[in-house]
Amino acid sequence: MRIGTAISMPGDLTGANGLVARAKQAEQAGFASVWLTQVSGLDALTVLAMAARDTSTIELGTAVVPTYPRHPTVLAGQALTVQDASGGRLSLGIGLSHKIVIENSLGLDYSRPVAHMREYLQVLNGLLAGEPVRFAGELYRVSAQITVPGAHKPPVLVAALGPAMLRLSGRLADGTITWMGGLNYLRDVAVPAIRQAAAAAGRRAPRIVSMVPVLLADDVAAGRNLVNATFRMYGQLPSYRATLDRGGAQDPADVAIIGDRAAIRSGIEAYAAAGVTDFVLATPGFETPEAIATYQTVAELARP
């Protein structure tokens, strides 16, 4: 199992240059990958293209770019540009975002999320492969081709939490990215669903990228309080609430790894045993002593 790290989380005010510095630091620390979310501020793909110039080997992933605001032709062009800039080190994580964002903030229709993602992937996969796409669906009608010489198709990973999206990802994507999905959810729901769908479609075994809150703490109860306070909103958003419920978790701390170095090591090993191919560290904060100590501990485990 490969171990990576998130270089930002919602609410982090670090600018583009600071995030590039974190990517460079992660490569030097021995992490296999860095992952950057797209929310409402900095453009994640632009930042990763910048980071490509200051790094040489580390994988650069989005976790994730929402699909509704970007037509697949636009996203394909952006992704292939980052592939060109990075020498083929991009992993393109995409997701639906949330109804409250897509409908209330952007004024778009969120009534058919699975159908939207199915058609989006059908169009995007062809565009990323450089193929001429002629697609006439219920939601998208596209006649286009994207050409970025020398840039090959990046792996496409879908933030799939529910069973229907997991099956869709197994059929049409290269894997999934999970957040707020603990061991029970991954072992009993996510991993079997996406693997079975991929096998039925004749596709290779999917990547399963799991972002997990981790905190090095002598006082586990205090650590739980910090994790719950930092990630409270994820226990309230419907899709993440449903994911926690599927794994029998009450709050974000229930799906976190909290404790001493031995607890962190055994916790990460348990994710590997559950079928996770890529473990991604998410610390509560970045500059606090606790976050720095956690980062250093997981970095030691990430080194070959």
N, C-alpha and C positions, 0 to 999 in steps of 0.2 A: 504493500500500500504506500502510495506517495503522500507526503505531508506538505501542505501549502499554508498560506496565511492570507486573511483579508487585510487590505491596507487602508480601508476606511469602512465606516458604518454610518447609517443615517444619523444626522446630528453632529458628525465630525466636521469641523470648520477648516480643516487643513486644505490649503490651496494646491494647485496643480504641481508646482515645483516640489512642495513637501511630499506629495504622494509619489512622485518620481523618485525622490530620495528614499522613501520607504521601500519601493520596489528594488532599488539598488541594494539597500541594506539587507533585504530578505534574500537576495541572491547570494550575497557575501556570507550570510548566516547559515546557508545550506538548505533553505526551503526549495522545494521542487516547483512551486507555483505561487503566484500572487493573484488575488481576485478583487475586483472593484465593482461596486454596485452603481447603477444608474438611478438616481432619484430625481431631484428637481434642480440640481445645481450644475456642477462640473460635468462635462461630457466624458463618460468613462472611456470610450474608444479613443478619443483624442488624447487623454492622459496616458493610455497604454501605448499609443504610438510614440509619445514623448519618452516614455519609460524604455521603449525598445532601443533608443539611442544610447542609454546609459547602462544597459544590461546586455548580456550575450547568450545566456543559456536558459534562464528561468522562463517557465510558461507564463503567459499573460492572459488572464481570463476575466470575462465580464460575468458578474453574478448579482443581478442580471440586467439586461437591457429590456425594458418593456416593449412589446410588439405594437400595440395599438397606435402609439404616436408616430411610428416610423414605417412608411411603406416598405415592403420587402426589397424593392429596388434600391432604396436609399440605404437600408441597413447592409445589403450585400456590398454596395460600393464602399461603405465605411469599413466593413470587416476585411475586405480584400486589400484595402489600403494599409490597414494595420498588419495584415499578413506580409505584405511587401516590405513594410518598414522594419518588421521584426525578424525577417528571415523564416517565417512560417511558425511562429511561436504562439499564435492566438488560439484560445478556445472561446467560442462564442456562446455564452450563456444568455438565453432569452426567457421571457416570462410574460404572463398576462397582466401583472400588477394587480390592482384591486378595484372592485366595482366603485368604491367611494372615490377613487382617484380618476378612473376612466370616465365615469358618468358625471360625477359631481364637479370635478375640477376641469376636465377636458371637454365635457359635453358630447362624448362619443357613446355609441351603443355597446353595452356589455352583456347583451341578452343571450348570446350564443358563444361563450368562451371556447368550448371544445371545438366547435365548427370553425371558429376564427383561427385557432392555432393549427388545426389540420390543414386548412387552405394556405395559411401563411407558410407552413413548413414545406408544402408541396411546391410553392413558388420559390421560396428562399433556397431550398436545396439545389434546384436547377441553376439559379442565378449564381450561387457560390461556386458551382462547378464550371462556370463559364459557358453554360449551354444556352442556346436560344429557347426561351420559355414562352409557350403559347398556352395560356391557362384561362379557362372560363368556368368559374365556380359561382356559387351563390353570393359570396361576399367579395371576391377579388376577380378582376378580369385584367389579365396582364399579358402584354406582348412586348418582350424586352430581352436584352442580353447585356450582361455586365462583363467588361473585359479589363482586367488588370494584369498585364503580362508578367509571368513568373510567379504569380500568387496562386497557390493551390487552395482548395476548399478546406477551411478550418473545421474541426469537429464542432457540431452544434449540440448543445446541451440545453434541456428544457427544465425550467423550475416547475416540476410536476409533483403535486402533493396528493391529489385525490386519485382513486383507482382509474378513472377514465383517462385522465391526463397521463398517468404513468403508462397505460397501455398504448396510448397514442405515441408517446415518446419512444417506447420500445420499437414501434413499427417505423417511425419516420425520422427519429433523431439518433444521435450517437450516445446518448445517456441523459442523465438527469442531475440536477443540483437541488439538494434539500436543505431546508433551514427550519429549525424548530421540530425536527424529526429525530427522536431519540432512538435508542437501540431497539426497543420493542416495535416501534413503527417501521424501522428499516428492515429488521429481520422478518417480521410477520406480514408486512404490507408492501412496502416499496420495492424491496429487492426481488421478491418472487414475481410481483406483477410485471415489472419492466423486463426482467429476464425472460419470462414466459412469452411475452409479446414479441420481443426481439427474436427469440428462437422460432416462433411460429411464422415470422416474416422472413426467415432465412438470413437474418442480420447477425453480425458478430456480437459477442457479449458486450452489453452496454457499460459505459463508465458510470459510476455512481459516486458523485461528488457530494460530500456531506459537510456543511458548515456547522460548526459546533461551538457553543460558548465554553470557554475553558478559563479557569482561574486557579492559580497557585495560592493556597490559603491554609494557614495553620488552624484558623477558626472557621470550620465549615459552615456553621450557622450564619456567621457574619458574611461569609462568601456568598451564600445563597441569597441573603438579603440584597447584596450588591448586584448580583446577576439579575434578580427579579426587578430591582429598581431600574437598572440600565435597559433591560429588554422588555419592560412592562407592556409596551404597545403590541408586541407580537402575541401576547396572550389574549388580546382583544380583537385583532383583525380576524374576520371570519375564516379565511383560508388557513391561517396559522392556528387559530383556535381549534379547528377541526382536526388538524394534524396532531396537535397535542393530545386531543381526545382519543384519536385512533391508537395512540401509543399508551394510553392510560396515564398521561401526565397532567398534573394540575396547573403548573406554572412553568416558566422558562427554566428555572433552576432544576426542575426534574429531568431536563434533557441536557443539562450541562455536566461537565467534568470539573469537580471542585475538590481540592484537597492537596496533599503533599506530592512530591515528585513521583513516588511510587504509585499513588492513585491516578495521576495523570498518565503515566506509562501504561498501566493496566487498562485504564479507560480507553485510550487510543487503540490498544491491542484488541479490545472488545469490538470496536467498530470494524476493524479489519476482519474479525471472525464473523461479523454480521453480513459481510459481502461488500463493504464500502471499498472502492478502489482509490479514492482520493479524499483524505481527511483535511479539512481546512479550519485552521485556528481562527476563532473570533474572540478577541479579548474585550472585556467591559472597559473601554477606554484605551488610550494608546501611550500616554505620557506619564501615567501614575506609576509609582514604584511597583504596585501589584501587577499592573499590565506588563511592565518591562520584565519583571521576574518571570511571569508566565511565558512571555515570548521567548526568553532565553532558554527556559526549560524545554519548550516544545521544539525549538530550533535544534537542540542537542539530539532529540529523537529523530529529527528530519534528516540529519546528516547520514550519508551512506556508511 
